[in-house]
């Protein structure tokens, strides 16, 4: 009888633990959806630490068409970017508080 009381919750855990949302694509880890003004949604890596912004896209071999990076600076102002060790072509878009 004790075995049955232990087995029932374990069986329920196994059965119901496999239900739910679809599995996450490993390529989506560390990204967030971003909806553009035209309605298209892309996935972006959010960069807010200075170290992450400095590394940016360095040493990356590719970037999927629906992927990007979003750099969040602490305040509006002149921002500098460089292409050192960036192996792929990039488009840069600046978004300010009024646009």
C-alpha positions as CSV (number, residue, x, y, z in Angstrom):
1,X,0.0,0.0,0.0
2,X,2.8,2.4,0.8
3,X,4.4,1.6,-2.6
4,X,1.2,2.6,-4.3
5,X,1.0,6.0,-2.5
6,X,4.6,6.7,-3.6
7,X,4.1,5.5,-7.2
8,X,0.9,7.5,-7.9
9,X,2.5,11.0,-7.5
10,X,5.6,9.9,-9.5
11,X,3.4,8.6,-12.3
12,X,1.4,11.8,-12.3
13,X,4.6,13.8,-12.4
14,X,5.9,11.9,-15.4
15,X,2.6,12.1,-17.3
16,X,1.8,15.7,-16.7
17,X,5.4,16.9,-16.7
18,X,5.6,16.3,-20.4
19,X,2.6,18.4,-21.2
20,X,2.7,22.2,-21.7
21,X,4.4,24.6,-24.0
22,X,6.5,23.6,-27.0
23,X,10.2,23.2,-26.4
24,X,12.4,26.2,-26.6
25,X,14.7,26.5,-29.6
26,X,18.3,26.6,-28.2
27,X,19.0,29.5,-30.6
28,X,16.5,31.5,-28.6
29,X,18.2,31.3,-25.3
30,X,19.3,34.7,-24.1
31,X,17.1,36.6,-26.6
32,X,13.9,38.5,-26.4
33,X,11.3,39.3,-29.1
34,X,11.4,42.8,-30.5
35,X,8.5,44.1,-32.6
36,X,9.7,46.6,-35.2
37,X,7.5,49.6,-36.3
38,X,6.5,47.7,-39.5
39,X,5.0,44.9,-37.4
40,X,7.8,42.4,-38.0
41,X,9.2,40.6,-34.9
42,X,12.8,39.7,-34.6
43,X,14.7,38.1,-31.7
44,X,17.5,40.3,-30.1
45,X,20.2,39.9,-27.6
46,X,19.9,42.7,-25.1
47,X,23.2,44.4,-24.3
48,X,23.2,46.8,-21.3
49,X,26.6,46.1,-19.7
50,X,29.6,48.0,-21.0
51,X,31.6,44.7,-21.4
52,X,28.8,43.1,-23.5
53,X,28.5,46.2,-25.7
54,X,32.3,46.3,-26.2
55,X,32.3,42.7,-27.4
56,X,29.1,43.1,-29.5
57,X,29.3,41.0,-32.7
58,X,33.0,40.4,-32.5
59,X,34.1,36.9,-33.8
60,X,30.6,35.9,-34.9
61,X,30.6,33.9,-38.1
62,X,27.0,34.5,-39.0
63,X,23.7,36.2,-37.9
64,X,20.3,34.8,-38.9
65,X,18.0,37.2,-40.8
66,X,15.6,37.4,-37.9
67,X,18.2,38.1,-35.2
68,X,19.9,41.2,-33.9
69,X,21.3,43.0,-30.9
70,X,19.8,45.8,-28.9
71,X,22.2,48.1,-27.1
72,X,20.6,50.0,-24.2
73,X,22.7,53.0,-23.1
74,X,22.1,54.6,-19.7
75,X,21.4,58.0,-21.2
76,X,20.9,59.6,-24.6
77,X,24.0,61.0,-26.2
78,X,26.8,60.5,-28.7
79,X,27.5,56.7,-28.9
80,X,30.5,55.2,-30.7
81,X,30.6,51.8,-32.4
82,X,33.5,50.0,-34.1
83,X,33.7,47.0,-36.4
84,X,36.9,45.5,-35.0
85,X,36.9,41.7,-35.5
86,X,33.3,41.8,-36.8
87,X,33.2,39.3,-39.7
88,X,29.7,40.0,-41.0
89,X,28.0,43.0,-42.5
90,X,25.7,44.9,-40.1
91,X,23.1,47.6,-40.2
92,X,23.0,50.0,-37.3
93,X,19.8,51.8,-36.3
94,X,19.7,54.5,-33.7
95,X,16.5,54.9,-31.7
96,X,16.1,57.9,-29.4
97,X,13.4,58.9,-27.0
98,X,11.6,60.9,-29.6
99,X,11.9,58.5,-32.6
